[in-house]
Amino acid sequence: LPILFPQQSGLYEYKIFGGLADCPPKLCADVYMDLDFRKQWDQYVKELYEETYDGEKVIYWEVKYPFPLSNRDYVYIRERREMDVDGRKIWVVLAQSVSVPQCPEKPGIIRVKSYKQSVAIESDGKTGSKVYMYYFDDPGGMIPSWLVNWAAKSGVPAFLKDIQKACLDYSKST
C-alpha cells in the first residue's frame, strides 16, 4: 500500500492496488456505483444520495468518524466509463468534489472541499478483478496520526474485503 506525502500540502494521497477474487470487473463496477446498496454494506455511511442540480448529478455523502471527531461530508460528481484498451476491457470511475449552493454545509459536520478519486477495474484473467485506486482528500480539522495510520494499515484493506463481500451479496440479490 504505497502512500505518497506531497510536500505542497502535507496531506496524504493513497494509491491502492488490489485483487478481488470471484468478483468480475463489471459486477465490481456495478457494486461500486450502487449508492443504495452501499448503504447496506458500508458501515461508515451516515447519509448517501444522488440529486440533480442544474442538470448535473451530484452525490452527497456523510461519513461517520470515530468519537470524538466530527463526521465529514462530501459533495461530488462522478462518472463511469467502460473502455477498450488494446483489447482489454477496463471500467473507470472518476470522482471529484464540487461546490453547489443547493447543498450547503451542515452544523457540526466538516465539509471535505478537496476530494478526488480515480478507480480502474479489469479482469484478473480468472473469475475476479484487479483494482487500482488513486484517492486524495483534505479531511479538514485535526486528524490524529492514529487515525491516519489506521486508515492506511487497516481501513483500506478492510474496505477491499467489504467490497468483495458486497460483490458476492450483490450477485445473490440481483
BELLINQUI-V748187 format. One record per residue. N is the residue number from 1. SS is DSSP state (H for helix, E for strand, C for the rest). PHI is phi in whole degrees, 0 to 359 (999 if undefined). NEAR is the number of other C-alpha atoms within 12 Angstrom. Layout:
N SS PHI NEAR
N SS PHI NEAR
This chain:
1 C 999 20
2 C 290 18
3 E 236 22
4 E 259 19
5 E 239 14
6 C 291 12
7 C 296 9
8 C 293 9
9 C 249 14
10 C 74 12
11 C 252 24
12 E 275 26
13 E 243 30
14 E 245 30
15 E 237 24
16 E 238 29
17 E 240 23
18 E 206 29
19 E 236 29
20 E 239 34
21 C 293 26
22 C 57 26
23 C 230 36
24 C 301 31
25 H 300 35
26 H 295 32
27 H 298 32
28 H 301 40
29 H 295 36
30 H 299 29
31 H 298 33
32 H 298 37
33 H 275 31
34 C 276 24
35 H 295 23
36 H 296 20
37 H 292 24
38 H 299 28
39 H 300 23
40 H 280 21
41 H 249 27
42 C 260 30
43 C 293 22
44 C 267 23
45 E 281 24
46 E 265 22
47 E 211 25
48 E 201 28
49 E 200 26
50 E 243 22
51 E 231 20
52 E 253 17
53 E 239 19
54 C 50 10
55 C 80 8
56 E 245 16
57 E 283 19
58 E 235 28
59 E 255 32
60 E 250 35
61 E 220 34
62 E 256 29
63 E 251 26
64 C 285 22
65 C 251 24
66 C 291 17
67 C 302 10
68 C 260 12
69 C 281 19
70 C 283 23
71 C 298 29
72 E 244 34
73 E 229 38
74 E 233 41
75 E 234 40
76 E 209 35
77 E 248 31
78 E 212 27
79 E 217 23
80 E 239 23
81 E 223 21
82 E 257 21
83 E 239 17
84 E 247 13
85 E 242 12
86 C 51 7
87 C 86 9
88 E 265 16
89 E 270 22
90 E 231 28
91 E 264 33
92 E 238 31
93 E 235 32
94 E 243 27
95 E 216 31
96 E 204 28
97 E 292 27
98 C 223 27
99 C 246 23
100 C 231 22
101 C 298 11
102 C 287 16
103 C 234 22
104 C 288 17
105 C 295 22
106 C 253 18
107 C 299 11
108 C 82 15
109 C 239 24
110 E 270 28
111 E 282 31
112 E 274 30
113 C 269 24
114 C 237 26
115 E 218 32
116 E 210 28
117 E 215 27
118 E 229 27
119 E 230 35
120 E 232 37
121 E 231 39
122 E 216 37
123 E 296 29
124 C 271 22
125 C 89 17
126 C 237 15
127 C 253 18
128 C 238 25
129 E 228 32
130 E 257 32
131 E 234 34
132 E 238 30
133 E 223 31
134 E 247 29
135 E 217 30
136 E 218 29
137 E 210 27
138 C 251 27
139 C 289 29
140 C 67 22
141 C 67 17
142 C 262 15
143 C 259 24
144 C 295 17
145 H 299 12
146 H 298 14
147 H 286 20
148 H 298 22
149 H 296 16
150 H 299 16
151 H 301 23
152 H 291 24
153 H 272 18
154 H 239 17
155 H 297 22
156 H 291 27
157 H 300 20
158 H 295 20
159 H 298 25
160 H 297 29
161 H 295 22
162 H 297 27
163 H 290 37
164 H 296 33
165 H 297 25
166 H 299 31
167 H 299 34
168 H 294 24
169 H 293 21
170 H 295 28
171 H 293 19
172 H 286 10
173 H 272 10
174 C 252 11
